[in-house]
């Protein structure tokens, strides 16, 4: 007898590299180049290590309260998890149980098909159009019968933001499925679909502290939905692992939310850098969709994506590149500090001469 046939096999998601060398200009995983809010440091400095003896609050109440206050959403309409990856994974497990396929774009966050494989949920991808826009009407249930919808807005890795009015149409045209809107990059110039949770009981809006709140390492994600959706997710979560959020993440997450001025300044700095880098990359012969995120998805008119990826890497500048259909010539470049971007542009200017 062999156990092999009972093993849950899955091809895992491959995250961007986390190199140990601190000299590397790290523009490959869309982290924030600035530190978290000063209020977070205060909590860290004053944290009592003896408290780690205790289990954390399974409800992560302090964090949920802070999110509730900031976004003006009742606490029972908020779910928190270990990064938005955890929140999304729990949402799949909770809502995507139909034998009809879950649908998402062909070019999008590459975890979406992994969760479908992991949970043995059928799925179908819908191709982006030639400009990398999501053909949203194809996501209406009458056009593609489905057991769930997941859309990243802005979409990754392309960076394009779809207006909330168009997202609303997708939600309205999928009354019998849960529609997840993954807003990991919403704070860099997009507009959240959050207000729609009052109107639609099939909408889950997911966000993260990893990008705009500079806390990727603390692993904090959250979701908004109607009371019923959140209750269903919590029932699954509490059947899986009660103590997902650790004590430092709960405390520091709540502190980060309290410093709105710092948050807004950080986002504004990244947006300013992004807009400047757009101009400079264009002058060097790059083109890209109009990003509303903290990254650019850029392609050079003459030099291949792979060559540029390797050339940058030799200079200790890490960006992301996928050897995949349609996107093999693109680099996904995270917006770093002005100084980091100057170094990258300086090198490209010389290299492309
Ligand atoms: N959604 C999208 C579109 C992402 O790019 C990422 C980052 N890899 C995530 C979700 C997950 O981020 P985190 O788990 O750090 O919140």
Boltz pocket constraint, residues with backbone or C-beta under 6 A from the ligand:
constraints:
  - pocket:
      binder: B
      contacts: [[A, 29], [A, 82], [A, 83], [A, 84], [A, 85], [A, 86], [A, 109], [A, 152], [A, 154], [A, 156], [A, 182], [A, 184], [A, 207], [A, 208], [A, 209], [A, 210], [A, 216], [A, 219], [A, 220], [A, 221]]
      max_distance: 6.0
